Amino acid sequence: MNNYLALEPHKDNNINMGANMDKRRDPRISLALSVTVKKDGEKYELTTVNISRGGAFIRTEKPLSIGELFDISIDLIDKKIECRGKVIWVNFPNEKSEYLSGMGVKFIDMDIQDVEYLGKFLGEELKKNIIVDEARDYPLKERIQIFDSNILEINSDCLVLFAGEDGEFLDSFSKNIFDKANGSTKRFYEMNKYSLSSKGAFLLPYFCDEYAVHYILIVAVPTYFDSYGEELLRKAILNCLDKTSEQVFNSVSIPVFTLFETSFPINVISKILVGTIYGFLKKEYFPRKVFLFTTQNDENIRLKFENKIEEIFS
């Protein structure tokens, strides 16, 4: 029996992600870093194609076998991080294929200080590539609305649900919404959930007799709070807005309260969401309105978001 998950093949920076794929939590960013792999007394100087706090895709013409363990050193220019690595999936060389040969690696036994340092380093790299163009000037204040009422009582074109990179929902609200969907929605989800690892978000029709929700947008978000996580959260919100803009949705409902089940502080969530949405709406006509739902249990949380909006528009 194969010890990997077979998926529909697709490309991500010329990597055949459908070959053999680990269930990673953090999105990886395209970044070439020098790494040294040591195995059975042999040393290999290789390069990453993409990397996150939890693992990397390493380009090599001679990938190790799935499940093999080895020592790895990652060169972050001003510091080298050393840990163990485990091969999770591989692409073997094939002259008839355009995919890169190499191996998907999971980092294990990495010191917590090194995890934090790697996250900070990757966050700074990611920040360089995330630019919100504020070229157009529209009256925006009424386009971002804060609610502490039941999110399902507000009629909008699309409801956002947050998930990890493996497509698994991170909070009880999202799980409940999905559990009440009919078989058609669930089959569509199973066919597409692994695309989160490369696309960051996907839209699917929602069929349920109980809720008046027509579409749900599943968006991958990080679950670890540091500077890298902040930039990943900002990227996730941009993915969300991009998808709803492409579909010309008039409105989108975002359950902010589900993010509280991650490790992100409320002040960070409010800053990233409001700032990113504001910057996006300045250059795009759609979505016309973004509904942010905080919680019915804590008025202070709603006030933090309202104050952040007032701060931006003052």
KEKE-840216 format. One record per residue (C-alpha): residue in one letter; x, y, z. Coordinates in steps of 0.05 Angstrom, whole numbers, padded with zeros to 5 digits, always signed. Layout:
BEGIN
AXYZ...
This chain:
BEGIN
M+00000+00000+00000N+00026+00069-00018N+00045+00112+00042Y+00026+00177+00008L-00038+00211-00014A-00053+00210-00089L-00084+00275-00114E-00104+00305-00180P-00038+00331-00210H-00029+00405-00216K+00029+00453-00220D+00058+00501-00170N+00121+00535-00193N+00132+00473-00238I+00127+00426-00179N+00082+00365-00187M+00046+00376-00122G-00001+00319-00140A+00053+00266-00137N+00063+00255-00063M+00041+00310-00016D+00047+00324+00059K-00010+00356+00098R+00025+00421+00116R-00005+00475+00159D+00034+00537+00137P+00035+00561+00065R+00103+00558+00034I+00135+00617-00003S+00178+00612-00064L+00249+00624-00040A+00317+00595-00059L+00359+00581+00003S+00422+00539+00007V+00414+00477+00049T+00462+00421+00069V+00434+00351+00074K+00473+00298+00112K+00455+00225+00106D+00498+00163+00122G+00563+00202+00122E+00547+00235+00055K+00538+00311+00048Y+00495+00344-00006E+00493+00419-00021L+00423+00433-00047T+00373+00490-00056T+00302+00501-00034V+00247+00518-00084N+00197+00538-00031I+00198+00537+00045S+00156+00549+00108R+00168+00542+00182G+00149+00469+00178G+00183+00444+00115A+00209+00456+00045F+00212+00430-00025I+00285+00416-00041R+00309+00409-00112T+00352+00348-00126E+00362+00298-00182K+00370+00243-00130P+00314+00249-00079L+00314+00205-00018S+00258+00155-00006I+00193+00173+00028G+00201+00167+00103E+00276+00173+00105L+00307+00216+00161F+00368+00260+00153D+00404+00321+00183I+00394+00388+00149S+00425+00456+00156I+00388+00517+00128D+00429+00578+00110L+00391+00642+00128I+00449+00688+00107D+00465+00713+00178K+00449+00648+00213K+00447+00573+00200I+00390+00532+00229E+00401+00458+00240C+00349+00404+00252R+00326+00337+00227G+00286+00327+00164K+00237+00274+00140V+00220+00261+00067I+00144+00266+00058W+00137+00264-00017V+00182+00262-00079N+00185+00280-00152F+00231+00234-00190P+00271+00259-00251N+00234+00248-00317E+00258+00276-00383K+00187+00277-00409S+00161+00318-00352E+00167+00393-00340Y+00162+00385-00265L+00222+00396-00220S+00253+00335-00189G+00263+00338-00115M+00233+00321-00048G+00182+00351+00000V+00213+00353+00069K+00183+00362+00138F+00227+00395+00191I+00228+00357+00257D+00264+00368+00324M+00275+00442+00307D+00290+00485+00368I+00232+00532+00384Q+00279+00593+00380D+00299+00571+00310V+00227+00562+00290E+00213+00633+00312Y+00275+00659+00277L+00257+00623+00212G+00186+00651+00217K+00213+00722+00225F+00261+00713+00167L+00206+00686+00121G+00158+00740+00144E+00206+00794+00121E+00215+00759+00054L+00140+00752+00044K+00128+00825+00062K+00171+00846+00003N+00122+00813-00045I+00056+00836-00015I+00038+00905-00039V-00032+00933-00035D-00041+00986-00090E-00078+01047-00064A-00084+01079-00133R-00158+01096-00133D-00197+01137-00083Y-00269+01117-00068P-00315+01133-00009L-00300+01071+00031K-00324+01078+00102E-00393+01050+00088R-00363+00991+00050I-00332+00960+00113Q-00385+00943+00164I-00377+00913+00233F-00430+00867+00263D-00437+00831+00329S-00503+00798+00309N-00513+00728+00281I-00473+00723+00216L-00526+00679+00184E-00579+00733+00193I-00544+00779+00144N-00556+00765+00071S-00491+00767+00031D-00467+00735-00033C-00411+00695-00001L-00391+00668+00068V-00317+00659+00084L-00294+00597+00123F-00222+00592+00147A-00182+00527+00144G-00111+00501+00150E-00068+00486+00090D-00092+00414+00092G-00164+00438+00081E-00187+00420+00151F-00230+00472+00185L-00200+00507+00245D-00261+00526+00285S-00328+00499+00308F-00369+00550+00268S-00339+00530+00201K-00346+00456+00217N-00419+00466+00235I-00434+00504+00170F-00400+00451+00129D-00432+00393+00166K-00501+00419+00146A-00484+00422+00072N-00513+00370+00026G-00474+00315-00009S-00460+00356-00071T-00424+00411-00032K-00384+00359+00007R-00362+00322-00056F-00340+00387-00088Y-00300+00403-00025E-00265+00336-00023M-00245+00345-00096N-00215+00414-00085K-00191+00420-00013Y-00119+00402-00028S-00114+00460-00077L-00108+00505-00016S-00035+00486-00012S-00021+00523-00077K-00081+00570-00090G-00094+00594-00019A-00170+00595-00029F-00226+00563-00069L-00299+00578-00079L-00355+00527-00079P-00431+00529-00083Y-00466+00516-00017F-00529+00474-00016C-00566+00472+00050D-00639+00479+00068E-00626+00512+00135Y-00581+00571+00115A-00591+00622+00059V-00518+00618+00038H-00504+00610-00037Y-00429+00606-00038I-00374+00592+00013L-00302+00613+00002I-00252+00569+00039V-00188+00608+00055A-00123+00580+00083V-00097+00618+00144P-00036+00607+00188T-00045+00581+00259Y+00020+00608+00289F+00030+00680+00309D+00096+00714+00291S+00118+00763+00236Y+00115+00709+00184G+00046+00689+00207E+00023+00762+00203E+00043+00767+00130L+00010+00700+00115L-00054+00725+00147R-00050+00788+00105K-00040+00745+00043A-00099+00702+00063I-00145+00763+00067L-00120+00787-00001N-00135+00718-00029C-00205+00723+00000L-00217+00792-00031D-00187+00772-00098K-00234+00713-00105T-00296+00753-00087S-00275+00809-00134E-00264+00760-00191Q-00335+00734-00181V-00362+00805-00179F-00396+00792-00112N-00431+00852-00082S-00419+00829-00011V-00378+00780+00030S-00386+00760+00103I-00322+00745+00142P-00329+00711+00210V-00273+00747+00246F-00292+00712+00311T-00266+00645+00283L-00196+00674+00279F-00197+00682+00354E-00188+00606+00359T-00119+00615+00329S-00061+00645+00368F-00068+00714+00337P-00081+00772+00386I-00144+00814+00372N-00104+00877+00360V-00063+00842+00305I-00126+00812+00273S-00161+00880+00272K-00100+00916+00244I-00088+00866+00188L-00161+00855+00168V-00183+00928+00168G-00118+00954+00137T-00115+00901+00082I-00189+00907+00065Y-00184+00983+00063G-00124+00981+00016F-00158+00930-00030L-00224+00967-00035K-00189+01032-00053K-00170+01000-00120E-00228+00953-00133Y-00303+00962-00145F-00320+00892-00118P-00338+00868-00068R-00383+00929-00055K-00388+00913+00019V-00347+00871+00068F-00384+00849+00131L-00338+00834+00190F-00371+00794+00245T-00338+00798+00313T-00376+00765+00370Q-00438+00773+00411N-00401+00758+00475D-00350+00814+00479E-00367+00886+00460N-00294+00907+00468I-00275+00865+00408R-00326+00901+00363L-00301+00968+00390K-00229+00950+00372F-00250+00940+00300E-00292+01003+00299N-00234+01043+00328K-00186+01015+00276I-00234+01038+00221E-00240+01107+00253E-00164+01110+00257I-00156+01096+00183F-00209+01146+00161S-00190+01201+00209
